[in-house]
Amino acid sequence: MKIINSYFILFFLLFNFTVSGQFKFKQGNEVLIENIDVLKDKRIAVLTNQTGILPDGSHIIDILVSKGINIVKIFSPEHGIRGDENYASIDKSGIPVVSLYGGKDKPSNKDLNDIDILIYDIQDVGSRFYTYTSTLKYAIEAAIGNNKKMIICDRPIIINPEYVDGFILEPGFESFVGSITAPVCYGMTCGELAGFIARNYTDGQNFIEVSKMQGYSRLVDYDSLNLLWIKPSPNMFTSKTAVCYPMTCFLEGTNVSEGRGTPKPFEYFGAPWVDASKLAEELNSYNFKGVVFEPVSFTPNEKISAYAPKFFNQQCNGVYINVTDKKIFEPVKCSVAMLAALRKLFPEFKFNKDNYIDKLAGTDKMRLMINSGADYNSVINLWQNDLDNFKKSRSAYLLYN
């Protein structure tokens, strides 16, 4: 019996270790399911969407139900529980759904009265203005405010895990696309971000528990994990989209297309009045590392969501963001160069009248400086001191080396 046990232990260790000497990678939801007894005899709510899957493609809702867990309700973020803009009150599993988008951003006290544990399992993209970060914040506040335990199933960062950059959100510029006092790119997993939120916005962080990933390191590139890609939102086509998103999402506050309605949203950007070669040449003159800006023409001709993209069925000229090394690519800095170049080269360029760009940036300083003709270095230098302070405080919340 001892020999059999020894062979079993040896097999287990070999199976669960990779050639690099690390434990086999497991997402936070896998680890939670392996420890499912903590959910037995509890009333459970799950905040998730189409990305709440295990590596084999099975959804966390279906797995928990199959294991006899009592899921009382599902909370869904922007784009719905299945990512198809369907905000029905009953999921196909038959479980009631409470939407946290539109008229309601946060679970109410009534929503949480009949549950014991709230589970969060959503893949984000590491950008402050991606609305799932606000949904996470509001859910944590609601859970702690109602003395409910919340478990965050941690997931890997798609962009460079060490990349931290951009303006810190300033008071007065809070919105659903910016509710956390952090830079545009904060360099934390959703589990790490949850710790940051619980400590800085509540006084009950003991109610928050992170189901940590196994075998994860900040040195691990997301694409090397070979995880099944499920679009976190309708226009987040690939992991490459997510890498460019912190740069080109700012164009949502302008009259320039961010590439929606094309095969490469957020990787393409431009407008009918842009000179593609001139814009690419200007951006390449900054000599940014890890990226080449290539002239391109594209026509936004597909409606991915309920509304048509900018310049629908019109040919646009602009740039393709060819990221050659995402470990050294700095998308937020590139966004400043992009906006400055557009204003310098094309008199047609405008920020939207509602100043939506300020909500994305978390400040009005970027818009005002670019409109005044300030150069690139003047803008990025403005956030540096605050960013250095954030980096120092961020280290206290990191769960992985």
VOVO-354693 format. One record per residue (C-alpha): residue in one letter; y, z, x. Coordinates in steps of 0.05 Angstrom, whole numbers, m for minus. Example, Ala and Ser with C-alpha at 12.3 -4.5 7.8 and 13.67 -1.06 7.14 Angstrom:
{pt 'a',{m90,156,246}},
{pt 's',{m21,143,273}},
//
This chain:
{pt 'm',{0,0,0}},
{pt 'k',{48,16,57}},
{pt 'i',{34,m52,89}},
{pt 'i',{47,m88,23}},
{pt 'n',{111,m49,13}},
{pt 's',{133,m66,84}},
{pt 'y',{121,m140,72}},
{pt 'f',{159,m136,6}},
{pt 'i',{219,m103,40}},
{pt 'l',{219,m155,95}},
{pt 'f',{216,m212,45}},
{pt 'f',{273,m180,5}},
{pt 'l',{317,m174,66}},
{pt 'l',{303,m245,90}},
{pt 'f',{317,m272,20}},
{pt 'n',{382,m236,12}},
{pt 'f',{411,m250,81}},
{pt 't',{442,m316,102}},
{pt 'v',{436,m345,171}},
{pt 's',{504,m315,188}},
{pt 'g',{476,m246,179}},
{pt 'q',{514,m233,115}},
{pt 'f',{483,m213,49}},
{pt 'k',{470,m272,3}},
{pt 'f',{534,m285,m36}},
{pt 'k',{537,m258,m107}},
{pt 'q',{595,m259,m155}},
{pt 'g',{619,m195,m188}},
{pt 'n',{586,m214,m254}},
{pt 'e',{518,m222,m220}},
{pt 'v',{525,m153,m189}},
{pt 'l',{545,m123,m256}},
{pt 'i',{485,m154,m291}},
{pt 'e',{439,m126,m237}},
{pt 'n',{468,m57,m255}},
{pt 'i',{467,m70,m330}},
{pt 'd',{446,1,m348}},
{pt 'v',{519,22,m344}},
{pt 'l',{530,m21,m406}},
{pt 'k',{471,4,m447}},
{pt 'd',{488,41,m511}},
{pt 'k',{561,23,m502}},
{pt 'r',{607,m18,m546}},
{pt 'i',{631,m75,m503}},
{pt 'a',{689,m124,m506}},
{pt 'v',{692,m182,m458}},
{pt 'l',{757,m217,m436}},
{pt 't',{733,m284,m411}},
{pt 'n',{734,m360,m420}},
{pt 'q',{694,m420,m399}},
{pt 't',{696,m398,m326}},
{pt 'g',{657,m334,m341}},
{pt 'i',{593,m363,m315}},
{pt 'l',{539,m346,m265}},
{pt 'p',{520,m395,m210}},
{pt 'd',{465,m425,m253}},
{pt 'g',{516,m443,m307}},
{pt 's',{496,m389,m357}},
{pt 'h',{555,m354,m391}},
{pt 'i',{565,m280,m384}},
{pt 'i',{569,m272,m460}},
{pt 'd',{500,m305,m470}},
{pt 'i',{468,m265,m414}},
{pt 'l',{494,m198,m439}},
{pt 'v',{472,m214,m511}},
{pt 's',{403,m235,m486}},
{pt 'k',{396,m168,m451}},
{pt 'g',{412,m129,m514}},
{pt 'i',{484,m109,m496}},
{pt 'n',{527,m94,m557}},
{pt 'i',{586,m141,m551}},
{pt 'v',{634,m120,m606}},
{pt 'k',{687,m173,m592}},
{pt 'i',{713,m225,m543}},
{pt 'f',{784,m231,m519}},
{pt 's',{806,m301,m498}},
{pt 'p',{865,m323,m453}},
{pt 'e',{907,m386,m455}},
{pt 'h',{866,m448,m471}},
{pt 'g',{815,m409,m512}},
{pt 'i',{747,m379,m501}},
{pt 'r',{715,m446,m483}},
{pt 'g',{777,m477,m451}},
{pt 'd',{785,m530,m505}},
{pt 'e',{849,m504,m538}},
{pt 'n',{807,m478,m595}},
{pt 'y',{832,m410,m618}},
{pt 'a',{781,m398,m673}},
{pt 's',{768,m326,m693}},
{pt 'i',{693,m331,m685}},
{pt 'd',{658,m356,m621}},
{pt 'k',{597,m401,m626}},
{pt 's',{557,m339,m607}},
{pt 'g',{579,m309,m673}},
{pt 'i',{621,m255,m640}},
{pt 'p',{692,m245,m664}},
{pt 'v',{747,m271,m618}},
{pt 'v',{816,m242,m608}},
{pt 's',{865,m291,m576}},
{pt 'l',{913,m264,m524}},
{pt 'y',{957,m326,m524}},
{pt 'g',{1013,m349,m568}},
{pt 'g',{1037,m294,m614}},
{pt 'k',{997,m239,m579}},
{pt 'd',{991,m228,m505}},
{pt 'k',{961,m158,m501}},
{pt 'p',{903,m123,m537}},
{pt 's',{930,m75,m590}},
{pt 'n',{909,m3,m598}},
{pt 'k',{870,m25,m660}},
{pt 'd',{834,m79,m619}},
{pt 'l',{809,m27,m571}},
{pt 'n',{792,29,m620}},
{pt 'd',{720,7,m630}},
{pt 'i',{701,m7,m558}},
{pt 'd',{680,36,m498}},
{pt 'i',{685,m14,m441}},
{pt 'l',{727,m77,m430}},
{pt 'i',{697,m128,m382}},
{pt 'y',{742,m181,m348}},
{pt 'd',{709,m244,m321}},
{pt 'i',{757,m303,m309}},
{pt 'q',{766,m349,m249}},
{pt 'd',{840,m353,m230}},
{pt 'v',{873,m396,m177}},
{pt 'g',{912,m345,m136}},
{pt 's',{982,m362,m162}},
{pt 'r',{1028,m313,m197}},
{pt 'f',{1050,m363,m249}},
{pt 'y',{979,m379,m271}},
{pt 't',{979,m342,m338}},
{pt 'y',{912,m307,m326}},
{pt 't',{947,m260,m278}},
{pt 's',{992,m237,m335}},
{pt 't',{933,m231,m382}},
{pt 'l',{898,m187,m331}},
{pt 'k',{959,m143,m324}},
{pt 'y',{968,m135,m399}},
{pt 'a',{895,m120,m409}},
{pt 'i',{896,m66,m355}},
{pt 'e',{957,m34,m386}},
{pt 'a',{924,m34,m454}},
{pt 'a',{857,m7,m429}},
{pt 'i',{889,50,m390}},
{pt 'g',{938,64,m447}},
{pt 'n',{878,74,m493}},
{pt 'n',{835,112,m443}},
{pt 'k',{784,56,m440}},
{pt 'k',{742,38,m380}},
{pt 'm',{754,m33,m354}},
{pt 'i',{707,m70,m307}},
{pt 'i',{734,m130,m269}},
{pt 'c',{680,m179,m246}},
{pt 'd',{708,m203,m180}},
{pt 'r',{709,m275,m159}},
{pt 'p',{726,m313,m94}},
{pt 'i',{796,m339,m79}},
{pt 'i',{800,m415,m83}},
{pt 'i',{859,m424,m36}},
{pt 'n',{866,m393,33}},
{pt 'p',{852,m318,20}},
{pt 'e',{903,m298,73}},
{pt 'y',{960,m341,47}},
{pt 'v',{1017,m298,21}},
{pt 'd',{1083,m333,8}},
{pt 'g',{1143,m343,m37}},
{pt 'f',{1197,m304,m72}},
{pt 'i',{1178,m236,m101}},
{pt 'l',{1188,m233,m176}},
{pt 'e',{1256,m202,m189}},
{pt 'p',{1275,m158,m249}},
{pt 'g',{1302,m199,m306}},
{pt 'f',{1257,m259,m292}},
{pt 'e',{1193,m231,m322}},
{pt 's',{1154,m277,m369}},
{pt 'f',{1084,m297,m386}},
{pt 'v',{1085,m342,m323}},
{pt 'g',{1110,m284,m281}},
{pt 's',{1097,m212,m298}},
{pt 'i',{1075,m182,m232}},
{pt 't',{1122,m160,m176}},
{pt 'a',{1088,m203,m124}},
{pt 'p',{1101,m269,m88}},
{pt 'v',{1079,m336,m116}},
{pt 'c',{1016,m333,m73}},
{pt 'y',{992,m261,m66}},
{pt 'g',{928,m269,m27}},
{pt 'm',{883,m224,m69}},
{pt 't',{820,m233,m110}},
{pt 'c',{826,m215,m184}},
{pt 'g',{791,m148,m167}},
{pt 'e',{841,m133,m112}},
{pt 'l',{899,m154,m157}},
{pt 'a',{872,m107,m211}},
{pt 'g',{877,m49,m162}},
{pt 'f',{949,m69,m145}},
{pt 'i',{967,m73,m219}},
{pt 'a',{934,m8,m237}},
{pt 'r',{970,30,m182}},
{pt 'n',{1038,m2,m192}},
{pt 'y',{1043,m8,m267}},
{pt 't',{1001,50,m294}},
{pt 'd',{982,121,m277}},
{pt 'g',{908,116,m296}},
{pt 'q',{876,73,m242}},
{pt 'n',{812,116,m248}},
{pt 'f',{796,76,m312}},
{pt 'i',{792,12,m271}},
{pt 'e',{727,m7,m236}},
{pt 'v',{715,m71,m196}},
{pt 's',{646,m102,m195}},
{pt 'k',{653,m126,m124}},
{pt 'm',{624,m190,m97}},
{pt 'q',{566,m185,m48}},
{pt 'g',{566,m223,17}},
{pt 'y',{639,m244,11}},
{pt 's',{689,m246,68}},
{pt 'r',{760,m272,73}},
{pt 'l',{733,m320,126}},
{pt 'v',{690,m354,74}},
{pt 'd',{717,m420,48}},
{pt 'y',{710,m426,m28}},
{pt 'd',{680,m496,m24}},
{pt 's',{626,m472,24}},
{pt 'l',{598,m428,m32}},
{pt 'n',{578,m490,m71}},
{pt 'l',{593,m457,m138}},
{pt 'l',{590,m496,m202}},
{pt 'w',{661,m519,m217}},
{pt 'i',{686,m506,m287}},
{pt 'k',{759,m524,m299}},
{pt 'p',{798,m458,m306}},
{pt 's',{849,m496,m348}},
{pt 'p',{849,m567,m375}},
{pt 'n',{888,m598,m316}},
{pt 'm',{854,m558,m260}},
{pt 'f',{804,m614,m245}},
{pt 't',{777,m591,m178}},
{pt 's',{786,m538,m125}},
{pt 'k',{834,m587,m90}},
{pt 't',{878,m585,m151}},
{pt 'a',{883,m509,m144}},
{pt 'v',{904,m516,m71}},
{pt 'c',{963,m561,m89}},
{pt 'y',{981,m523,m152}},
{pt 'p',{1027,m471,m118}},
{pt 'm',{1069,m528,m93}},
{pt 't',{1075,m576,m151}},
{pt 'c',{1074,m528,m210}},
{pt 'f',{1148,m518,m196}},
{pt 'l',{1158,m589,m221}},
{pt 'e',{1144,m563,m292}},
{pt 'g',{1216,m539,m288}},
{pt 't',{1243,m608,m270}},
{pt 'n',{1246,m680,m296}},
{pt 'v',{1192,m701,m245}},
{pt 's',{1119,m712,m264}},
{pt 'e',{1070,m663,m234}},
{pt 'g',{1015,m714,m243}},
{pt 'r',{989,m691,m310}},
{pt 'g',{955,m747,m347}},
{pt 't',{927,m777,m283}},
{pt 'p',{861,m767,m245}},
{pt 'k',{897,m721,m196}},
{pt 'p',{944,m673,m232}},
{pt 'f',{985,m630,m184}},
{pt 'e',{961,m673,m126}},
{pt 'y',{1005,m731,m149}},
{pt 'f',{1079,m723,m165}},
{pt 'g',{1136,m772,m177}},
{pt 'a',{1178,m809,m228}},
{pt 'p',{1196,m881,m245}},
{pt 'w',{1261,m876,m206}},
{pt 'v',{1230,m849,m141}},
{pt 'd',{1224,m890,m78}},
{pt 'a',{1154,m869,m57}},
{pt 's',{1159,m889,16}},
{pt 'k',{1226,m856,25}},
{pt 'l',{1202,m791,m6}},
{pt 'a',{1138,m789,35}},
{pt 'e',{1176,m803,98}},
{pt 'e',{1225,m746,83}},
{pt 'l',{1170,m696,69}},
{pt 'n',{1129,m716,130}},
{pt 's',{1192,m705,173}},
{pt 'y',{1183,m630,162}},
{pt 'n',{1118,m634,202}},
{pt 'f',{1081,m586,157}},
{pt 'k',{1012,m568,183}},
{pt 'g',{949,m584,145}},
{pt 'v',{978,m637,100}},
{pt 'v',{1000,m710,99}},
{pt 'f',{1045,m738,45}},
{pt 'e',{1025,m808,25}},
{pt 'p',{1064,m858,m19}},
{pt 'v',{1029,m871,m85}},
{pt 's',{1041,m903,m153}},
{pt 'f',{1009,m874,m216}},
{pt 't',{1014,m879,m291}},
{pt 'p',{1005,m816,m334}},
{pt 'n',{963,m846,m390}},
{pt 'e',{917,m791,m414}},
{pt 'k',{934,m733,m461}},
{pt 'i',{894,m675,m434}},
{pt 's',{925,m624,m481}},
{pt 'a',{962,m627,m547}},
{pt 'y',{1025,m658,m517}},
{pt 'a',{1036,m721,m478}},
{pt 'p',{1051,m715,m403}},
{pt 'k',{1118,m734,m374}},
{pt 'f',{1130,m810,m369}},
{pt 'f',{1070,m824,m413}},
{pt 'n',{1046,m896,m401}},
{pt 'q',{1102,m908,m351}},
{pt 'q',{1090,m925,m278}},
{pt 'c',{1114,m871,m231}},
{pt 'n',{1125,m875,m157}},
{pt 'g',{1116,m814,m114}},
{pt 'v',{1071,m777,m67}},
{pt 'y',{998,m759,m60}},
{pt 'i',{989,m691,m26}},
{pt 'n',{932,m702,22}},
{pt 'v',{912,m632,45}},
{pt 't',{875,m639,110}},
{pt 'd',{865,m565,126}},
{pt 'k',{878,m514,71}},
{pt 'k',{873,m456,121}},
{pt 'i',{940,m476,150}},
{pt 'f',{971,m512,90}},
{pt 'e',{1032,m474,62}},
{pt 'p',{1042,m500,m9}},
{pt 'v',{1100,m454,m29}},
{pt 'k',{1141,m473,32}},
{pt 'c',{1124,m546,17}},
{pt 's',{1151,m536,m54}},
{pt 'v',{1220,m519,m26}},
{pt 'a',{1219,m581,17}},
{pt 'm',{1196,m622,m43}},
{pt 'l',{1252,m599,m88}},
{pt 'a',{1304,m605,m33}},
{pt 'a',{1281,m676,m17}},
{pt 'l',{1282,m698,m89}},
{pt 'r',{1353,m672,m98}},
{pt 'k',{1376,m703,m32}},
{pt 'l',{1347,m772,m43}},
{pt 'f',{1350,m785,m118}},
{pt 'p',{1412,m772,m161}},
{pt 'e',{1367,m776,m223}},
{pt 'f',{1332,m711,m204}},
{pt 'k',{1348,m652,m249}},
{pt 'f',{1324,m582,m263}},
{pt 'n',{1310,m572,m336}},
{pt 'k',{1368,m544,m376}},
{pt 'd',{1329,m482,m397}},
{pt 'n',{1323,m462,m323}},
{pt 'y',{1247,m454,m331}},
{pt 'i',{1243,m463,m256}},
{pt 'd',{1272,m392,m249}},
{pt 'k',{1212,m363,m286}},
{pt 'l',{1165,m399,m239}},
{pt 'a',{1203,m379,m177}},
{pt 'g',{1215,m308,m202}},
{pt 't',{1288,m315,m185}},
{pt 'd',{1347,m361,m195}},
{pt 'k',{1363,m363,m121}},
{pt 'm',{1319,m423,m105}},
{pt 'r',{1350,m466,m160}},
{pt 'l',{1421,m446,m143}},
{pt 'm',{1412,m458,m69}},
{pt 'i',{1378,m525,m76}},
{pt 'n',{1431,m548,m126}},
{pt 's',{1485,m528,m76}},
{pt 'g',{1452,m571,m22}},
{pt 'a',{1425,m513,20}},
{pt 'd',{1374,m533,72}},
{pt 'y',{1300,m516,72}},
{pt 'n',{1304,m460,123}},
{pt 's',{1360,m424,86}},
{pt 'v',{1317,m420,24}},
{pt 'i',{1252,m396,55}},
{pt 'n',{1288,m346,100}},
{pt 'l',{1315,m313,38}},
{pt 'w',{1247,m286,17}},
{pt 'q',{1221,m266,85}},
{pt 'n',{1240,m192,87}},
{pt 'd',{1213,m178,17}},
{pt 'l',{1150,m217,35}},
{pt 'd',{1138,m176,98}},
{pt 'n',{1143,m112,58}},
{pt 'f',{1094,m139,6}},
{pt 'k',{1044,m158,60}},
{pt 'k',{1045,m86,86}},
{pt 's',{1033,m56,17}},
{pt 'r',{981,m109,m1}},
{pt 's',{933,m85,54}},
{pt 'a',{919,m22,14}},
{pt 'y',{886,m61,m42}},
{pt 'l',{841,m108,m2}},
{pt 'l',{767,m99,m15}},
{pt 'y',{740,m150,35}},
{pt 'n',{751,m163,109}},
//
